């Protein structure tokens, strides 16, 4: 586990990177909003609804994962019989979410950047905390089965985050406080190239290698 000094140093570099990328502060509330592409189709869900439903749908699955590693049973059996099916369910949820977000591309919508930042932050926190704990406990024991499954989840998170960032201007800067809090869990997952696609999107490219 990295020392507090290491985590603090990384956080400092990350903050500097975000500060350099942040726009010059402006007065007026319109800066809190971003125009993405607007949905005139009443059948399309809003980005807020999609993200809220995704996190709600993932919470019970993530709870199952953390409960599973808390049970004193054979790790090999646990990974193959209990953890793998749950992780595959999580990938199914994320794939459905990505499909819904893609439907918003090409339409115009006004969103509150701060609200979206909270929703994305909640989703990232849920997934990073869960999978950071999973990899820490069982990754070395059965990594040949576990790591590819976790890698698939993180690829989908990367794709989803890239889509949302493309739709909501200024979102990354608003996510900074959440990202800094997640650095200990990000460090736990930064193995075997699992985060190669995600770290640049979070503004941490090159800082954790």
C-alpha positions in Angstrom: 0.0 0.0 0.0 1.5 3.4 -1.0 2.5 5.7 1.8 0.5 8.9 2.6 3.5 10.9 1.4 3.3 9.2 -2.0 -0.5 9.7 -2.3 -0.1 13.4 -1.2 2.6 13.9 -3.9 0.4 12.4 -6.6 -2.5 14.5 -5.5 -0.4 17.6 -5.7 0.7 16.8 -9.2 -2.9 16.0 -10.2 -4.2 19.3 -8.7 -1.6 21.2 -10.7 -2.6 19.4 -13.9 -6.2 20.3 -13.4 -5.5 23.8 -12.3 -3.5 24.4 -15.5 -6.4 23.1 -17.6 -9.1 24.9 -15.7 -10.8 27.9 -17.5 -10.4 31.4 -16.1 -13.1 31.9 -13.5 -16.0 33.9 -14.7 -18.9 35.5 -12.9 -22.5 34.6 -13.8 -24.4 31.4 -13.3 -24.3 30.3 -17.0 -20.8 29.0 -16.3 -22.4 26.2 -14.3 -24.2 24.9 -17.3 -23.0 23.1 -20.5 -24.8 22.8 -23.8 -24.4 19.3 -25.0 -26.4 18.0 -27.9 -30.2 18.4 -27.0 -32.8 15.7 -26.9 -36.1 16.6 -28.4 -37.3 13.0 -28.4 -39.5 12.4 -25.4 -38.5 8.8 -25.4 -34.9 9.5 -24.7 -33.8 9.6 -21.1 -31.9 12.6 -19.8 -28.2 12.2 -18.9 -29.1 12.8 -15.2 -31.6 9.9 -15.3 -29.3 7.5 -17.1 -26.5 8.1 -14.6 -28.8 7.9 -11.6 -30.3 4.6 -12.7 -26.9 3.2 -13.5 -25.6 3.8 -10.1 -28.8 2.5 -8.5 -28.6 -0.7 -10.6 -24.9 -1.2 -9.8 -25.1 -0.7 -6.0 -26.6 -4.1 -5.2 -24.2 -5.9 -7.5 -21.2 -4.1 -5.9 -22.6 -4.9 -2.4 -22.7 -8.6 -3.5 -19.0 -8.4 -4.5 -17.9 -6.9 -1.2 -20.0 -9.3 0.8 -18.5 -12.2 -1.1 -14.9 -11.4 -0.2 -15.9 -11.0 3.4 -17.0 -14.6 3.6 -14.4 -17.1 4.8 -14.5 -19.6 1.9 -12.1 -21.0 -0.6 -10.8 -18.0 -2.7 -10.5 -20.0 -6.0 -14.1 -21.2 -5.7 -15.2 -17.7 -4.7 -13.7 -16.1 -7.7 -15.0 -18.6 -10.3 -18.4 -19.3 -8.8 -19.4 -16.1 -7.0 -17.4 -13.1 -8.2 -17.1 -13.8 -11.9 -20.9 -13.9 -12.6 -21.5 -10.7 -10.6 -18.8 -8.8 -12.5 -20.3 -10.0 -15.8 -23.6 -8.5 -14.6 -21.9 -5.2 -14.0 -20.5 -5.2 -17.5 -24.0 -5.8 -18.8 -25.3 -2.8 -16.9 -22.5 -0.6 -18.2 -23.0 -1.7 -21.8 -26.6 -0.8 -21.5 -25.7 2.6 -20.0 -23.2 3.3 -22.8 -25.9 2.5 -25.4 -28.3 5.0 -23.8 -25.8 7.8 -23.6 -24.9 7.3 -27.2 -28.5 8.0 -28.1 -28.0 11.6 -26.7 -25.2 12.3 -29.2 -26.5 14.5 -32.0 -29.2 16.2 -29.9 -29.1 19.4 -27.8 -29.5 19.5 -24.1 -28.7 21.9 -21.3 -27.3 20.2 -18.2 -26.0 21.5 -14.9 -22.3 20.6 -14.9 -22.1 20.4 -11.1 -25.1 18.0 -10.9 -23.5 15.7 -13.6 -20.2 15.9 -11.7 -21.9 14.6 -8.6 -23.6 11.8 -10.4 -20.4 10.7 -12.3 -18.4 11.1 -9.1 -20.8 8.8 -7.3 -20.5 6.2 -10.1 -16.7 6.3 -10.1 -16.5 6.1 -6.3 -18.8 3.1 -6.2 -16.8 1.2 -8.9 -13.3 2.2 -7.8 -13.9 1.5 -4.2 -15.5 -1.9 -4.9 -12.9 -3.1 -7.5 -10.0 -1.7 -5.5 -11.0 -3.8 -2.6 -11.6 -6.9 -4.7 -8.2 -6.7 -6.4 -6.5 -6.1 -3.1 -8.0 -9.1 -1.5 -8.1 -11.8 -4.2 -6.2 -10.4 -7.2 -2.9 -12.1 -6.4 -4.6 -15.4 -5.6 -6.7 -15.8 -8.8 -5.5 -12.9 -10.9 -5.6 -14.9 -14.1 -9.4 -15.0 -13.9 -10.2 -11.8 -12.0 -8.0 -9.2 -13.7 -9.4 -9.7 -17.2 -12.9 -9.3 -15.8 -12.0 -6.2 -13.9 -10.2 -4.9 -17.0 -13.4 -5.3 -19.1 -15.3 -3.3 -16.5 -12.7 -0.5 -16.6 -12.7 -0.4 -20.4 -16.4 0.2 -20.3 -16.0 2.9 -17.6 -13.4 4.5 -19.8 -15.8 4.5 -22.8 -18.7 5.8 -20.7 -16.6 8.6 -19.1 -15.3 9.6 -22.5 -18.8 9.9 -23.9 -20.0 11.9 -20.9 -17.0 14.2 -21.0 -17.7 14.8 -24.7 -21.3 15.8 -23.9 -20.6 18.0 -20.9 -18.0 20.7 -21.2 -16.0 21.6 -18.1 -17.0 18.4 -16.3 -13.4 17.2 -15.7 -12.5 20.2 -13.6 -15.6 19.7 -11.4 -14.6 16.1 -10.9 -11.3 17.0 -9.3 -12.2 16.7 -5.6 -13.7 13.2 -6.2 -10.7 12.0 -8.2 -8.3 13.1 -5.5 -10.2 11.2 -2.9 -10.1 8.1 -5.1 -6.4 8.1 -5.6 -5.7 5.3 -3.0 -8.2 3.0 -4.8 -6.8 4.0 -8.2 -3.3 3.0 -7.1 -4.7 -0.4 -6.1 -6.1 -0.9 -9.6 -3.1 0.5 -11.4 -1.7 -3.0 -12.3 -1.3 -5.0 -15.5 -2.3 -2.0 -17.6 -5.9 -2.0 -16.3 -6.1 1.8 -16.2 -4.1 2.7 -19.3 -7.1 4.1 -21.0 -8.8 5.6 -18.0 -5.9 7.6 -16.4 -5.5 10.1 -19.2 -9.3 10.9 -19.1 -9.0 11.5 -15.4 -6.1 13.9 -15.9 -3.7 11.4 -14.3 -1.8 10.1 -17.4 1.8 9.5 -16.6 1.5 10.4 -12.9 0.9 6.9 -11.5 3.4 4.8 -13.5 
